[in-house]
């Protein structure tokens, strides 16, 4: 337990036979349940986990959830969330099975949620010192791009590193999310942020250490993932505008966004006409150029006003966390103390 709250860690893994044992064995003592979700691995990952469970004895901390169809990391995390909710866990964290997340930092994520300061805490590798030197450059830049788009889509303007899965969430916050509809692929962290914002959930942004080149094998291909997630982000942005600012409560920022989009569309049409006339006649029509410039400037201004309104509307959901003011991890349970909240449930 952590400060009186039961804690579970969902560990989604796909073909992590070489990494999963180290992840399980280094899990902090305050974790009551490790829910390892084997996402249709073909390398014997499930067998390794079963062996670890047997070694833990009659009251194992580790639970194995086996999925026979690989639907993506989002689907695996949702399966782990559902298992944790079934067991009545208070705080549910996520730590990938590839060894790229430091178990020694788990208390930094669990703490704000366990203490009721935040409903959801999210790791941020981009703000860690020397992150640029540590992180592969293509991943850093791709992550930064998607993080900027996610800020606009989710309304959590203080949250960076949108793609990290190292998170913690309260049982109450999960109750607001329709888990069956969460995106099943790599974009599920972006999807979760948008869904949480609609219900005004507080989010903590926690700097964590980026870890790479520890033997992990990534199946993510940025040239495929970035366009797919960008399209998801756009759809979720439009969904949030409708749900939060029209259905739940009206806010004029949706009108600013709509007007900005209208002027942007008009600018695109005018630009095409300008180029066509220039190619056909060799001259640039003055009125066309003036109207195009006015539409571009107006669209940018209206869009910035809408973003500012959104930022102010969500300012109260911001939870600031620094590594220096985090509490140290609690001591290990004394011998004989199990700390498992659901013994006998299997």
C-alpha angles and dihedrals in degrees: 000000000000116000092331096315126110114237132204128182119210110212111192113193138174117185095342098139092135095048109033097077093057091048092052096043094050096049111127118258094241090068109102098190135021108200106196111194111199105204100206095296118187099195100072098266092142091053091054091051093048089053090052091050091052090051091055091066131218097337105040121185091208123086122189120213111186122203116194096196121056104226096160139274093290092058090048092051091048090053088053092048091052092051091050092049090050089056094049097243116174101208122027120194129186123220120171119236095233097085095245094120122075111232088203089070096051092098089060089062099037095046101070091046095045091049092049094244092119138016093213132017124197131194118239117202095172095071095049116110113265091009090139091057095042101045122071105257097234090052093047094051094043091049092048091052094049090044091057091050091047092053089059094042098044103035091230096120094171095057118096131174093048093180101061115107095200098114145132128212136181123245089239093055092050088055090068094055124084094224095191090064097048114120110267100209135067091295094069094105089057091047092050093052092053092048092049092051093056087063095042096247117175114240128200120209107213122190110228135177116263113231123195139158097036095131097284121144112211121206092192115116110194095203088061100033100050097058091043095049092042089057090047090050092052092051093047091048091056090045092052092049090055098041100041104031102032110023102032098031132341120245125175092227088087088062090052091051091047092049091047090053091048093052090045090054091048090049091052092052092047091048092053090050091047092053092045093052091045092052093044099045106016093238135094113235106236098212091047090052093048093049091046091052092048092050092050094049093044092049092051093047094049091046092051091049090051091050091049091051090049092049092052092045091056101037093105090061092065118109115187117211127177126189091232096060097043117115118246118254114275119254120272118271113270117254112286095021109116102187091198111140098199109042112163094029092098 
